[in-house]
């Protein structure tokens, strides 16, 4: 459904994303992994139209998303890494605004917004200003806003950040339920256990380039490593992190 083709982004002389290509398919949850600074969020910002690529294209159902950005965004639900919410609005008012911007009817917005707030344990706070919300509550409002218009493509950039244990488990079940309904999902996270349990496929980025693009099972077989954490460490060329941890402990105890 969505194809990223040779996507490249340069900032002056630095190439942050370098000819990245991958395809997202309906009913599939794709994990997008990489160390900090590897270009994950820059890739996402190019996909959703917040940044213009230096080179390359993003195709949705075979059509360049830049040909009709409004039509593409009407099919997209996006939870960004950094939450940007109008803190003076209440949770319900924020969802009402999001729905109107998507062209939804007022009655439909109110119905869905209230139901989502109830399901995400935010019903009692619906009339409180977002400024009073915890980080986890704000994340749940962003998730609700991304789902409100029933998009076909969902991009979650560290969407579970700030969620407590119960809501993290809820979010994992939600991802699986959405993929079962044919949604196309790109999931960016540093929580490798969550990615391994949730994603049918992973794309691993290292220094702006794709280091791997396959199912977790296939990567295990290829690398002969038992889990995604060790696979990620090898493909991202991490040095001995246990040894570095021991060095840090020695420094503070010396």
Secondary structure as GFF3:
##gff-version 3
##sequence-region A 1 254
A	DSSP	beta_strand	2	11	.	.	.	ID=ss1
A	DSSP	beta_strand	14	24	.	.	.	ID=ss2
A	DSSP	beta_strand	29	34	.	.	.	ID=ss3
A	DSSP	alpha_helix	40	48	.	.	.	ID=ss4
A	DSSP	beta_strand	55	60	.	.	.	ID=ss5
A	DSSP	beta_strand	63	64	.	.	.	ID=ss6
A	DSSP	three_ten_helix	65	67	.	.	.	ID=ss7
A	DSSP	alpha_helix	69	73	.	.	.	ID=ss8
A	DSSP	beta_strand	76	79	.	.	.	ID=ss9
A	DSSP	alpha_helix	91	101	.	.	.	ID=ss10
A	DSSP	alpha_helix	106	119	.	.	.	ID=ss11
A	DSSP	three_ten_helix	123	125	.	.	.	ID=ss12
A	DSSP	three_ten_helix	130	132	.	.	.	ID=ss13
A	DSSP	alpha_helix	135	147	.	.	.	ID=ss14
A	DSSP	beta_strand	153	157	.	.	.	ID=ss15
A	DSSP	alpha_helix	165	180	.	.	.	ID=ss16
A	DSSP	beta_strand	184	188	.	.	.	ID=ss17
A	DSSP	alpha_helix	192	198	.	.	.	ID=ss18
A	DSSP	beta_strand	201	206	.	.	.	ID=ss19
A	DSSP	beta_strand	209	214	.	.	.	ID=ss20
A	DSSP	alpha_helix	216	223	.	.	.	ID=ss21
A	DSSP	alpha_helix	228	235	.	.	.	ID=ss22
A	DSSP	alpha_helix	241	253	.	.	.	ID=ss23
###
